[in-house]
């Protein structure tokens, strides 16, 4: 039982880290689209900025979840 929970938590940690990294990359692309000098309307700029911030927020949420899972994994291991 303990080994099963440890394996499950390790898998969750790896998944959340991957997802967080992907969201960070997507957020970077949105930000680059925002700062590149092109003829964009105000709505497009706001949309790109908002999408970048939303992706960054979800990235922070994923890494916070990773931190909580690591703490739980340490508690199970001890």
C-alpha positions in Angstrom: 0.0 0.0 0.0 2.7 2.4 1.0 4.8 1.6 -2.1 1.7 2.0 -4.3 1.0 5.5 -2.9 4.7 6.5 -3.3 4.6 5.4 -7.0 1.4 7.3 -7.6 2.7 10.5 -6.0 5.9 10.3 -8.0 3.8 9.9 -11.2 1.7 12.9 -10.2 4.7 15.0 -9.5 6.2 14.2 -12.9 2.9 15.0 -14.7 2.4 18.3 -12.9 6.0 19.3 -13.6 5.6 18.5 -17.3 2.3 20.3 -17.5 3.7 23.4 -15.7 6.7 23.5 -18.1 4.4 23.3 -21.1 2.2 26.1 -19.7 5.3 28.2 -19.1 6.4 27.7 -22.7 2.9 28.6 -24.0 2.9 31.7 -21.8 6.3 32.7 -23.3 5.0 32.4 -26.8 2.0 34.6 -25.9 4.3 37.2 -24.3 6.6 37.2 -27.3 3.6 37.8 -29.5 2.7 40.7 -27.3 6.0 42.5 -27.4 6.9 42.0 -31.0 6.3 45.2 -32.9 3.4 44.5 -35.2 0.3 46.4 -36.1 -2.0 45.0 -33.4 -5.3 46.4 -32.1 -5.8 47.1 -28.4 -8.1 44.0 -28.1 -5.4 41.8 -29.5 -2.8 43.2 -27.1 -5.1 42.7 -24.1 -5.9 39.2 -25.2 -2.3 38.2 -25.6 -1.4 39.8 -22.2 -4.3 38.1 -20.5 -3.5 34.7 -22.0 0.1 35.1 -20.9 -0.9 35.9 -17.3 -3.5 33.1 -17.2 -0.9 30.6 -18.3 1.6 31.9 -15.8 -1.1 31.6 -13.1 -1.7 28.0 -14.0 2.0 27.4 -14.0 2.3 28.7 -10.5 -0.7 26.5 -9.5 1.0 23.4 -11.0 4.3 24.0 -9.2 2.5 24.7 -5.9 0.7 21.3 -6.4 4.1 19.7 -7.0 5.5 21.2 -3.8 2.5 19.9 -1.8 2.9 16.4 -3.4 6.6 16.4 -2.5 5.8 17.2 1.1 3.2 14.5 1.2 5.7 12.1 -0.3 8.3 12.9 2.3 5.7 12.3 5.1 4.8 8.9 3.6 8.5 7.9 3.3 9.3 8.8 6.9 
